[in-house]
Amino acid sequence: MNSPIKVPRTAAVRLCCSILFAGLLAGCGEARSYPIQDTPDTGGEGTVEKSDHNAFSLPQGNLSMTKRLDFSVGNSFFRNPWVIAPSSTDARDGLGALFNTNSCQGCHIKDGRGHPPQLGEASISLFLRLAVPADAEKDAVMLEQHGFVPHPVYGSQLQTAAIPGFKPEAELIIDWAQREEVLADGTRVTQRVPDYRIENPQYGPLSADVLISPRVAPPMIGLGLLQSIPAEQILAAADPDDADNDGISGKANRVWDKTAKTSVLGRFGWKASEPSVMQQSMGAFAGDMGLTSTLSPVTDCTPSQGCERAPHGGEPEVSDEVAGFIDFYASSLAVPARRNLEDPQVMTGARLFNESQCAACHTPRHVTGEAPGRPDLSHQTIWPYTDLLLHDMGPGLADGRDEFLADGNEWRTPPLWGIGLAQQINPRSGFLHDGRAETLEQAILWHGGEAQASADRYRAMPVEDRTALIRFLESL
């Protein structure tokens, strides 16, 4: 299968969208084409041939034997539980005092997606981010370095577990409603609609103006490759003012780099609020497990909660050496090969994916730059299906919580590579930022805002085309 040449926006022929896509695309934009993947090597030379429940847990296929040992050490710290201090396991102690889970794998199940809790079940791989409304002048430093203002008592994340002697902050409750919609051909699709509540707060009432944002743990594959995409390549695709009038206005997030002590391009997290795998990882240790590191020397516990009374596992609790192993592990998880590329139905779905402008945000192909010391990540042609930019996804998915330049309607385009294996890895996996969509079709139908036209095009398709598009996604 040959990949078509991608037509630059400046050279594309401007056509009225009502002619091009039967009125389904907003605005009057330019005709654009996107590459169609013609190789199973989604993750470049490091792609692995694996499609079972361990498909997300393998090292880059082009990793040297020496580096594979580092990967194994990092895996042990990622997989094994951290414990309360003091402990004979002094390399993995210091858990809490407040936390959400005791291991990275507790959220990233088999290095894949988390899931919302069932009724009566503790929420582990889905948590709530917290914030309060900001004053641009008074909170300028906080906004520059954190992107939001944490709750003065409950911090930036709701911790639902605690070590002995402390109380979990509160309970997270999700009430599910059902909503049905009818597609153009009469097909009925039932969606579940979540309503999030915080019950039994233990450190005083939460203020009425608290802002909450549910987040489910995303998959870990290919993070080092995404980190190696040159920033200028990502920024070149940004169009925050929709200058080309195609209805899509990708925006880069600018976030605080704790090492460089300056604002840089954000790449990771549901709102692209972290600049690197290391900073994302150490932030998770502090917020999810209550563990300090050089990069994140304080946890999410606030002074009024008295966590200084708890025993600690060293200063910092995650040593620089351990942090390095974890960073290497998280940066080295391989992307599984694509499947069924030559299946006619999958090929049709790939064409429909591009024609429906899904690829305008889920950019199929990138080429990584030079990753110092990492030849396995350098100069790789990869197919992650993301632009790593922020997009307005409409009121149905909005959380109303700003984060750096991301507003309450905006989310980073999540990579789609490996999405067809998500429920093979974790059968309870859901899709979207909070796992509300139980199927890929449901996820498509939740798309609004800049993606409304693409979702409407899907709604109007005959069943054969919808099936082909889903088969394409399942092949990724």
PyMOL commands that set and color helices and strands:
alter all, ss='L'
color gray80, all
select helices_A, chain A and resi 9-11+17-20+44-46+65-79+90-92+104-107+109-111+140-146+223-227+231-236+277-289+303-305+307-309+320-332+344-355+358-360+419-425+440-446+449-460+463-475
alter helices_A, ss='H'
color red, helices_A
select strands_A, chain A and resi 98-99+126-131+161-162+171-182+188-199+211-216+254-257+262-265+366-367+381-382+390-392+410-412
alter strands_A, ss='S'
color yellow, strands_A
deselect
rebuild
show_as cartoon
